[in-house]
Amino acid sequence: MSSFDGLAFEALQVTERGDRVEVLLNRPEVKNAIDEQMVTELHAVCAVLEREPKVLIIAGRDGIFASGADIAQLRERRRDDALRGVNSGIFSRIANLPMPVIAALDGYALGGGSELALAADFRIGAPDIKVGQPETGLGIMAAAGALWRLKEIVGEPLAKEILFAGRILGAEEAERSGYVNSIAEDALAAAHELADRIGSQDPLAVRLSKMVFDMPRDAHPLVDNIGQAICFESEAKFDRMQKFLDRKNKKKSTEEK
């Protein structure tokens, strides 16, 4: 029985696969533009994953990740809507999920689509990707995370060109700058391969590592020690280390014969 049974999705296609959840943005008629319904459904996904931590893979449909926020809705938003932080709230919630988030990017990841991708821990791009923040050309700011996440990922000079001058990155530049971790012909398949590698690690150790990684500089090394203390008491630590020692001893014994 899936944890998502009983939840209705229209703007998303949600599939639970063992240790991970695959979410496909499903508004192909508007190039997967992010509207309030999609935001509401992403909140529902997050609520499940906060209770039952699993790796999350987010991808688009029909060769497009997300062309941005829904401009028709954005056109009508006013000051109080901005202060509600509709998109920034969900992207922060995704970034703070207990287990890693992987974005598989095809085609366009622009505006809010790019900011959704930036909220992920990993980004894998297809060869045809175009990523950027065209908000200033529409009379607004990239206020759902890009103004601070982008410079942490690609560096301040390039981030300013993307944010202030509307520069769009293709696959080669996106990989070279660190916007994406890698380029793959099938970005979604590559995302699942990465999820397989994450799945081979100890889930508690991965979860604690993500939590501690995001702590402010002044919190270290105290939080590192606390996280390690929790790991040191876990059964997985003893089991995994014993298996490592057993393999090492077996290899040594074989070499001595």
Salt bridges, closest charged atoms under 4 A:
GLU16 OE2 - LYS54 NZ 2.65
ASP19 OD1 - ARG20 NE 2.93
GLU22 OE1 - ARG17 NH2 3.53
GLU22 OE1 - HIS192 NE2 2.72
ASP35 OD2 - ARG27 NH2 3.49
GLU36 OE2 - ARG84 NH2 3.38
GLU50 OE1 - ARG93 NH2 2.79
ASP62 OD1 - ARG61 NH2 3.73
ASP70 OD2 - ARG27 NH1 3.17
GLU76 OE2 - ARG75 NH1 3.70
ASP80 OD1 - ARG79 NE 3.53
ASP81 OD1 - ARG84 NH2 3.22
ASP121 OD2 - LYS210 NZ 2.89
GLU156 OE2 - LYS160 NZ 3.05
GLU161 OE1 - ARG167 NH1 2.86
GLU172 OE2 - ARG176 NH1 3.32
GLU173 OE2 - ARG167 NH2 2.03
ASP196 OD1 - ARG20 NH2 2.61
ASP224 OD1 - HIS220 ND1 2.44
